[in-house]
Amino acid sequence: MRYGAAVSLLVMAALLEALGDALVRLGVHASPSARRVLFLAAGGLVLFGYGCLVNAPPWHFGRLLGVYVVLFFLTAQAISWLVFGQLPTRGIWLGGLFIAIGGAIISVSAL
């Protein structure tokens, strides 16, 4: 699999994982039972889609893990801001910088 195609799939996987987690969180905190079940079921389906997408390609996932962790961090921060109105703090940005540095090290060393 080409690197560009793998990164595209990892972007989709990060989006599905972070969105699925957000839906589960909304379900856990929802008031009416029907709404809770709907959010939890939707979250479960999205997370199932994530699992299928990330495990279907015949790639060495450990080699792409650095890129994936960075993509997941960025996606999770965007969803946290857009869905829950939680802006990243300086500490989150600093930790994100370390995540990005670690992702770069893993990606470069895997080549």
DSSP file (Angstrom, degrees, kcal/mol; ACC not computed):
  #  RESIDUE AA STRUCTURE BP1 BP2  ACC     N-H-->O    O-->H-N    N-H-->O    O-->H-N    TCO  KAPPA ALPHA  PHI   PSI    X-CA   Y-CA   Z-CA
    1    1 A M              0   0    0      0, 0.0     2,-0.0     0, 0.0     0, 0.0   0.000 360.0 360.0 360.0 135.5    0.0    0.0    0.0
    2    2 A R     >  -     0   0    0      1,-0.1     4,-2.4     4,-0.0     5,-0.2  -0.349 360.0-118.9 -69.7 152.2    1.3    3.4   -0.9
    3    3 A Y  H  > S+     0   0    0      1,-0.2     4,-2.6     2,-0.2     5,-0.2   0.888 112.5  52.4 -60.4 -42.6    2.1    5.8    1.9
    4    4 A G  H  > S+     0   0    0      1,-0.2     4,-2.1     2,-0.2    -1,-0.2   0.905 110.9  46.9 -62.3 -42.4   -0.4    8.4    0.8
    5    5 A A  H  > S+     0   0    0      2,-0.2     4,-2.2     1,-0.2    -1,-0.2   0.896 112.2  50.9 -66.2 -39.8   -3.2    5.9    0.7
    6    6 A A  H  X S+     0   0    0     -4,-2.4     4,-2.3     2,-0.2    -2,-0.2   0.915 110.0  49.1 -64.2 -42.5   -2.2    4.5    4.1
    7    7 A V  H  X S+     0   0    0     -4,-2.6     4,-2.3     2,-0.2    -1,-0.2   0.899 109.4  53.1 -64.5 -39.4   -2.3    8.1    5.6
    8    8 A S  H  X S+     0   0    0     -4,-2.1     4,-2.1     1,-0.2    -1,-0.2   0.919 110.6  46.7 -60.8 -43.5   -5.7    8.7    4.0
    9    9 A L  H  X S+     0   0    0     -4,-2.2     4,-2.6     1,-0.2    -1,-0.2   0.886 111.3  51.9 -65.3 -38.0   -7.0    5.5    5.6
   10   10 A L  H  X S+     0   0    0     -4,-2.3     4,-2.6     2,-0.2    -2,-0.2   0.854 106.8  53.2 -68.7 -33.7   -5.5    6.5    8.9
   11   11 A V  H  X S+     0   0    0     -4,-2.3     4,-2.3     2,-0.2    -2,-0.2   0.937 111.6  46.0 -62.9 -45.8   -7.1    9.9    8.8
   12   12 A M  H  X S+     0   0    0     -4,-2.1     4,-2.6     2,-0.2    -2,-0.2   0.908 112.8  50.5 -62.8 -41.2  -10.5    8.2    8.3
   13   13 A A  H  X S+     0   0    0     -4,-2.6     4,-2.8     2,-0.2    -2,-0.2   0.914 110.2  49.1 -63.8 -42.8   -9.7    5.8   11.1
   14   14 A A  H  X S+     0   0    0     -4,-2.6     4,-2.5     2,-0.2     5,-0.3   0.904 111.8  49.6 -63.3 -40.9   -8.8    8.6   13.5
   15   15 A L  H  X S+     0   0    0     -4,-2.3     4,-2.4     2,-0.2     5,-0.2   0.928 113.0  46.3 -63.3 -45.2  -12.0   10.5   12.6
   16   16 A L  H  X S+     0   0    0     -4,-2.6     4,-2.7     2,-0.2     5,-0.2   0.911 113.8  48.2 -64.4 -42.5  -14.1    7.4   13.2
   17   17 A E  H  X S+     0   0    0     -4,-2.8     4,-2.3     2,-0.2    -2,-0.2   0.945 115.6  42.6 -65.6 -46.8  -12.4    6.6   16.5
   18   18 A A  H  X S+     0   0    0     -4,-2.5     4,-2.1    -5,-0.2    -2,-0.2   0.897 117.0  47.8 -67.5 -39.2  -12.6   10.1   17.9
   19   19 A L  H  X S+     0   0    0     -4,-2.4     4,-2.5    -5,-0.3    -2,-0.2   0.907 111.4  50.7 -67.5 -41.5  -16.2   10.5   16.6
   20   20 A G  H  X S+     0   0    0     -4,-2.7     4,-2.3    -5,-0.2    -2,-0.2   0.916 110.6  49.1 -61.8 -42.9  -17.2    7.1   18.0
   21   21 A D  H  X S+     0   0    0     -4,-2.3     4,-2.4    -5,-0.2    -1,-0.2   0.905 110.6  51.2 -61.6 -41.1  -15.8    8.0   21.4
   22   22 A A  H  X S+     0   0    0     -4,-2.1     4,-2.5     2,-0.2    -2,-0.2   0.903 109.4  49.9 -64.0 -41.1  -17.6   11.3   21.3
   23   23 A L  H  X S+     0   0    0     -4,-2.5     4,-2.4     2,-0.2    -1,-0.2   0.907 110.7  49.4 -64.7 -41.0  -20.9    9.6   20.5
   24   24 A V  H  X S+     0   0    0     -4,-2.3     4,-2.6     2,-0.2    -2,-0.2   0.919 110.9  50.6 -63.0 -42.3  -20.4    7.2   23.4
   25   25 A R  H  X S+     0   0    0     -4,-2.4     4,-1.6     1,-0.2    -2,-0.2   0.918 110.2  49.2 -61.7 -43.3  -19.6   10.1   25.7
   26   26 A L  H  X S+     0   0    0     -4,-2.5     4,-0.5     1,-0.2    -1,-0.2   0.898 112.3  49.8 -61.6 -39.5  -22.8   11.9   24.6
   27   27 A G  H >< S+     0   0    0     -4,-2.4     3,-0.8     1,-0.2    -2,-0.2   0.898 107.1  52.8 -66.5 -40.9  -24.7    8.6   25.2
   28   28 A V  H 3< S+     0   0    0     -4,-2.6    -1,-0.2     1,-0.2    -2,-0.2   0.854 117.5  38.4 -62.9 -34.0  -23.3    8.1   28.7
   29   29 A H  H 3< S+     0   0    0     -4,-1.6    -1,-0.2    -5,-0.2    -2,-0.2   0.373  90.1 115.6-100.3   4.3  -24.4   11.7   29.7
   30   30 A A    <<  -     0   0    0     -3,-0.8     6,-0.1    -4,-0.5    -3,-0.0  -0.461  55.1-147.4 -75.9 146.9  -27.7   11.8   27.9
   31   31 A S  S    S+     0   0    0     -2,-0.1    -1,-0.1     5,-0.0     5,-0.0   0.985  73.0  62.8 -81.0 -66.7  -30.9   12.1   29.9
   32   32 A P  S  > S-     0   0    0      0, 0.0     4,-2.3     0, 0.0     5,-0.2  -0.329  79.8-129.9 -66.5 144.8  -33.7   10.3   28.2
   33   33 A S  H  > S+     0   0    0      1,-0.2     4,-2.7     2,-0.2     5,-0.2   0.892 105.8  52.6 -60.5 -42.2  -33.2    6.6   27.9
   34   34 A A  H  > S+     0   0    0      1,-0.2     4,-2.2     2,-0.2    -1,-0.2   0.909 111.2  46.8 -63.2 -41.4  -34.1    6.5   24.1
   35   35 A R  H  > S+     0   0    0      2,-0.2     4,-2.5     1,-0.2    -1,-0.2   0.903 111.7  51.7 -66.1 -40.7  -31.6    9.3   23.4
   36   36 A R  H  X S+     0   0    0     -4,-2.3     4,-2.6     1,-0.2     5,-0.2   0.937 111.0  46.8 -59.9 -48.5  -28.9    7.5   25.5
   37   37 A V  H  X S+     0   0    0     -4,-2.7     4,-2.7     1,-0.2     5,-0.2   0.891 111.3  52.5 -62.8 -40.1  -29.5    4.2   23.6
   38   38 A L  H  X S+     0   0    0     -4,-2.2     4,-2.5    -5,-0.2    -2,-0.2   0.939 112.3  43.7 -62.6 -48.0  -29.4    6.0   20.3
   39   39 A F  H  X S+     0   0    0     -4,-2.5     4,-2.7     2,-0.2    -2,-0.2   0.918 115.6  48.3 -63.7 -43.3  -26.0    7.7   21.0
   40   40 A L  H  X S+     0   0    0     -4,-2.6     4,-2.4    -5,-0.2    -2,-0.2   0.909 113.3  47.1 -65.0 -41.4  -24.5    4.6   22.5
   41   41 A A  H  X S+     0   0    0     -4,-2.7     4,-2.4    -5,-0.2    -2,-0.2   0.922 113.3  48.2 -65.5 -43.5  -25.6    2.4   19.5
   42   42 A A  H  X S+     0   0    0     -4,-2.5     4,-2.6    -5,-0.2    -2,-0.2   0.922 112.1  49.8 -62.6 -43.2  -24.3    5.0   17.0
   43   43 A G  H  X S+     0   0    0     -4,-2.7     4,-2.6     1,-0.2    -2,-0.2   0.911 110.3  50.5 -61.1 -42.9  -21.0    5.2   18.9
   44   44 A G  H  X S+     0   0    0     -4,-2.4     4,-2.1     2,-0.2    -1,-0.2   0.900 111.5  47.7 -62.4 -41.4  -20.7    1.4   18.9
   45   45 A L  H  X S+     0   0    0     -4,-2.4     4,-2.3     2,-0.2    -2,-0.2   0.913 112.5  48.5 -66.4 -42.4  -21.4    1.2   15.1
   46   46 A V  H  X S+     0   0    0     -4,-2.6     4,-2.3     2,-0.2    -2,-0.2   0.916 112.6  48.3 -64.7 -42.2  -18.9    4.0   14.4
   47   47 A L  H  X S+     0   0    0     -4,-2.6     4,-2.4     2,-0.2    -1,-0.2   0.859 109.7  52.8 -66.6 -34.2  -16.2    2.3   16.6
   48   48 A F  H  X S+     0   0    0     -4,-2.1     4,-2.2     2,-0.2    -1,-0.2   0.915 108.8  50.2 -64.1 -42.2  -16.9   -1.0   14.8
   49   49 A G  H  X S+     0   0    0     -4,-2.3     4,-2.7     2,-0.2    -2,-0.2   0.896 109.3  52.0 -60.9 -41.1  -16.4    0.8   11.5
   50   50 A Y  H  X S+     0   0    0     -4,-2.3     4,-2.9     2,-0.2     5,-0.3   0.941 108.9  50.1 -58.5 -48.6  -13.1    2.1   12.8
   51   51 A G  H  X S+     0   0    0     -4,-2.4     4,-1.3     1,-0.2    -2,-0.2   0.890 113.0  45.7 -60.5 -41.0  -12.0   -1.3   13.9
   52   52 A C  H  X S+     0   0    0     -4,-2.2     4,-1.4     2,-0.2    -1,-0.2   0.925 114.6  47.9 -67.6 -44.5  -12.8   -2.8   10.5
   53   53 A L  H  < S+     0   0    0     -4,-2.7     3,-0.3     1,-0.2    -2,-0.2   0.921 113.6  45.2 -63.4 -45.2  -11.2    0.1    8.6
   54   54 A V  H  < S+     0   0    0     -4,-2.9    -1,-0.2     1,-0.2    -2,-0.2   0.757 119.9  40.5 -74.3 -23.2   -7.9    0.1   10.5
   55   55 A N  H  < S+     0   0    0     -4,-1.3    -1,-0.2    -5,-0.3    -2,-0.2   0.553  97.4  76.4-102.6  -8.4   -7.5   -3.7   10.5
   56   56 A A  S  < S+     0   0    0     -4,-1.4    -2,-0.1    -3,-0.3    -3,-0.1   0.918  77.1  79.4 -71.3 -44.8   -8.6   -4.5    6.9
   57   57 A P  S    S-     0   0    0      0, 0.0     2,-1.4     0, 0.0   -51,-0.0  -0.303  84.7-122.8 -67.2 150.1   -5.4   -3.3    5.0
   58   58 A P        +     0   0    0      0, 0.0     2,-0.2     0, 0.0    -2,-0.1  -0.347  65.7 132.8 -86.4  56.4   -2.4   -5.7    5.0
   59   59 A W        -     0   0    0     -2,-1.4     2,-1.2   -53,-0.0     3,-0.1  -0.606  69.7-108.2-105.2 165.3    0.0   -3.1    6.5
   60   60 A H    >>  -     0   0    0     -2,-0.2     3,-1.4     1,-0.2     4,-0.9  -0.787  35.2-167.0 -89.2  95.4    2.5   -3.2    9.3
   61   61 A F  H >> S+     0   0    0     -2,-1.2     4,-0.9     1,-0.3     3,-0.5   0.818  79.9  63.4 -60.9 -33.4    0.4   -1.1   11.7
   62   62 A G  H 34 S+     0   0    0      1,-0.2     4,-0.4     2,-0.2     3,-0.3   0.838 100.6  53.4 -59.4 -32.9    3.3   -0.6   14.1
   63   63 A R  H <4 S+     0   0    0     -3,-1.4     3,-0.3     1,-0.2     4,-0.2   0.808 114.6  40.3 -72.0 -28.8    5.2    1.3   11.4
   64   64 A L  H <X S+     0   0    0     -4,-0.9     4,-2.5    -3,-0.5    -1,-0.2   0.449  88.6  95.9 -97.0  -1.5    2.3    3.6   10.8
   65   65 A L  H  X S+     0   0    0     -4,-0.9     4,-2.8    -3,-0.3     5,-0.2   0.866  78.9  56.6 -59.5 -38.8    1.4    4.0   14.5
   66   66 A G  H  > S+     0   0    0     -4,-0.4     4,-1.6    -3,-0.3    -1,-0.2   0.929 111.0  43.2 -59.4 -45.9    3.4    7.2   14.9
   67   67 A V  H  > S+     0   0    0     -4,-0.2     4,-2.5    -3,-0.2    -1,-0.2   0.916 114.0  52.2 -64.6 -42.9    1.4    8.9   12.1
   68   68 A Y  H  X S+     0   0    0     -4,-2.5     4,-3.1     1,-0.2     5,-0.2   0.915 106.5  51.6 -62.9 -43.8   -1.8    7.5   13.5
   69   69 A V  H  X S+     0   0    0     -4,-2.8     4,-2.4     1,-0.2    -1,-0.2   0.901 111.5  47.9 -62.3 -40.3   -1.3    8.7   17.0
   70   70 A V  H  X S+     0   0    0     -4,-1.6     4,-2.4    -5,-0.2    -1,-0.2   0.936 113.5  47.5 -64.2 -46.2   -0.6   12.2   15.7
   71   71 A L  H  X S+     0   0    0     -4,-2.5     4,-2.5     1,-0.2    -2,-0.2   0.900 112.2  49.8 -62.3 -40.9   -3.7   12.1   13.5
   72   72 A F  H  X S+     0   0    0     -4,-3.1     4,-3.0     2,-0.2     5,-0.2   0.918 109.5  51.6 -64.6 -42.7   -5.8   10.8   16.4
   73   73 A F  H  X S+     0   0    0     -4,-2.4     4,-2.2    -5,-0.2    -2,-0.2   0.947 112.9  44.7 -57.9 -49.5   -4.6   13.5   18.7
   74   74 A L  H  X S+     0   0    0     -4,-2.4     4,-2.1     1,-0.2    -2,-0.2   0.911 115.7  46.9 -63.0 -43.4   -5.4   16.3   16.2
   75   75 A T  H  X S+     0   0    0     -4,-2.5     4,-2.5     1,-0.2     5,-0.2   0.915 111.6  50.7 -65.2 -43.4   -8.8   14.8   15.4
   76   76 A A  H  X S+     0   0    0     -4,-3.0     4,-2.5     1,-0.2    -1,-0.2   0.886 110.5  49.6 -63.3 -38.7   -9.7   14.3   19.1
   77   77 A Q  H  X S+     0   0    0     -4,-2.2     4,-1.9    -5,-0.2    -1,-0.2   0.902 111.0  49.7 -67.3 -39.7   -8.8   17.9   19.9
   78   78 A A  H  X S+     0   0    0     -4,-2.1     4,-3.0     2,-0.2     5,-0.2   0.922 113.8  44.8 -64.4 -44.0  -10.9   19.2   17.0
   79   79 A I  H  X>S+     0   0    0     -4,-2.5     4,-3.0     2,-0.2     5,-0.9   0.892 110.4  54.9 -68.1 -38.8  -13.9   17.1   18.0
   80   80 A S  H  X5S+     0   0    0     -4,-2.5     6,-2.2    -5,-0.2     4,-0.8   0.896 114.8  40.8 -59.0 -39.8  -13.4   18.1   21.7
   81   81 A W  H  X5S+     0   0    0     -4,-1.9     4,-0.9     4,-0.3    -2,-0.2   0.938 121.6  39.4 -73.6 -48.5  -13.6   21.7   20.6
   82   82 A L  H  <5S+     0   0    0     -4,-3.0    -2,-0.2    -5,-0.2    -3,-0.2   0.873 127.8  29.5 -73.8 -38.4  -16.4   21.5   18.0
   83   83 A V  H  <5S+     0   0    0     -4,-3.0    -3,-0.2    -5,-0.2    -2,-0.1   0.876 135.0  24.5 -90.3 -41.8  -18.7   19.0   19.9
   84   84 A F  H  <<S-     0   0    0     -5,-0.9    -3,-0.2    -4,-0.8    -2,-0.2   0.478  94.9-124.8-107.3  -3.6  -18.0   19.8   23.5
   85   85 A G     <  +     0   0    0     -4,-0.9     2,-0.8    -6,-0.3    -4,-0.3   0.776  60.1 144.5  67.1  26.4  -16.7   23.3   23.4
   86   86 A Q        -     0   0    0     -6,-2.2    -1,-0.2    -7,-0.1    -2,-0.1  -0.859  37.1-154.0-104.1 106.8  -13.5   22.4   25.2
   87   87 A L        -     0   0    0     -2,-0.8     2,-0.1    -6,-0.1    -9,-0.1  -0.531  27.7-103.1 -76.6 143.2  -10.5   24.4   23.9
   88   88 A P        -     0   0    0      0, 0.0     2,-0.1     0, 0.0    -1,-0.1  -0.404  35.7-137.5 -65.5 140.4   -7.1   22.8   24.2
   89   89 A T     >  -     0   0    0     -2,-0.1     4,-2.3     1,-0.1     5,-0.2  -0.349  28.7 -98.4 -87.3 173.9   -5.0   24.2   27.1
   90   90 A R  H  > S+     0   0    0      1,-0.2     4,-2.8     2,-0.2     5,-0.2   0.895 125.7  54.8 -59.7 -39.4   -1.3   25.0   26.9
   91   91 A G  H  > S+     0   0    0      1,-0.2     4,-2.7     2,-0.2    -1,-0.2   0.891 107.1  49.3 -62.9 -38.9   -0.6   21.7   28.6
   92   92 A I  H  > S+     0   0    0      2,-0.2     4,-2.6     1,-0.2    -1,-0.2   0.918 112.3  48.0 -66.1 -42.3   -2.5   19.8   25.9
   93   93 A W  H  X S+     0   0    0     -4,-2.3     4,-2.0     2,-0.2    -2,-0.2   0.898 112.2  49.4 -64.9 -39.1   -0.7   21.7   23.1
   94   94 A L  H  X S+     0   0    0     -4,-2.8     4,-1.8     2,-0.2    -2,-0.2   0.940 112.8  46.5 -64.6 -46.1    2.7   20.9   24.8
   95   95 A G  H  X S+     0   0    0     -4,-2.7     4,-2.2     1,-0.2    -2,-0.2   0.889 110.3  54.6 -61.3 -38.4    1.8   17.3   25.2
   96   96 A G  H  X S+     0   0    0     -4,-2.6     4,-2.7     1,-0.2    -1,-0.2   0.852 103.3  55.7 -62.8 -35.4    0.6   17.3   21.5
   97   97 A L  H  X S+     0   0    0     -4,-2.0     4,-2.5     2,-0.2    -1,-0.2   0.922 108.5  47.3 -62.1 -43.3    4.0   18.7   20.5
   98   98 A F  H  X S+     0   0    0     -4,-1.8     4,-2.7     2,-0.2    -2,-0.2   0.881 110.5  52.7 -65.5 -37.1    5.6   15.7   22.2
   99   99 A I  H  X S+     0   0    0     -4,-2.2     4,-2.8     2,-0.2    -2,-0.2   0.933 110.6  47.7 -61.2 -45.4    3.1   13.4   20.5
  100  100 A A  H  X S+     0   0    0     -4,-2.7     4,-2.3     2,-0.2    -2,-0.2   0.901 112.2  48.9 -64.1 -41.3    4.1   14.9   17.1
  101  101 A I  H  X S+     0   0    0     -4,-2.5     4,-2.3     2,-0.2    -1,-0.2   0.930 113.4  47.1 -63.9 -44.6    7.8   14.6   17.8
  102  102 A G  H  X S+     0   0    0     -4,-2.7     4,-2.6     1,-0.2    -2,-0.2   0.902 110.9  51.9 -63.1 -40.8    7.3   10.9   18.9
  103  103 A G  H  X S+     0   0    0     -4,-2.8     4,-2.5     1,-0.2    -1,-0.2   0.895 109.7  49.5 -61.9 -40.2    5.2   10.3   15.8
  104  104 A A  H  X S+     0   0    0     -4,-2.3     4,-2.7     2,-0.2     5,-0.3   0.912 110.8  49.9 -65.0 -41.9    7.9   11.7   13.6
  105  105 A I  H  X S+     0   0    0     -4,-2.3     4,-2.4     2,-0.2    -2,-0.2   0.930 113.1  45.9 -62.5 -45.6   10.6    9.6   15.3
  106  106 A I  H  X S+     0   0    0     -4,-2.6     4,-1.1     1,-0.2    -2,-0.2   0.922 115.2  47.2 -63.3 -43.7    8.5    6.4   14.9
  107  107 A S  H  < S+     0   0    0     -4,-2.5     4,-0.4    -5,-0.2    -2,-0.2   0.913 114.9  44.4 -66.7 -43.0    7.7    7.2   11.2
  108  108 A V  H >< S+     0   0    0     -4,-2.7     3,-1.0     1,-0.2    -1,-0.2   0.897 113.1  50.6 -69.4 -40.1   11.3    8.1   10.2
  109  109 A S  H 3< S+     0   0    0     -4,-2.4    -1,-0.2    -5,-0.3    -2,-0.2   0.717 104.6  59.6 -72.3 -18.3   12.8    5.1   12.0
  110  110 A A  T 3<        0   0    0     -4,-1.1    -1,-0.2     1,-0.2    -2,-0.2   0.602 360.0 360.0 -84.1 -11.0   10.3    2.7   10.3
  111  111 A L    <         0   0    0     -3,-1.0    -1,-0.2    -4,-0.4    -2,-0.1   0.497 360.0 360.0 -73.8 360.0   11.5    3.7    6.8
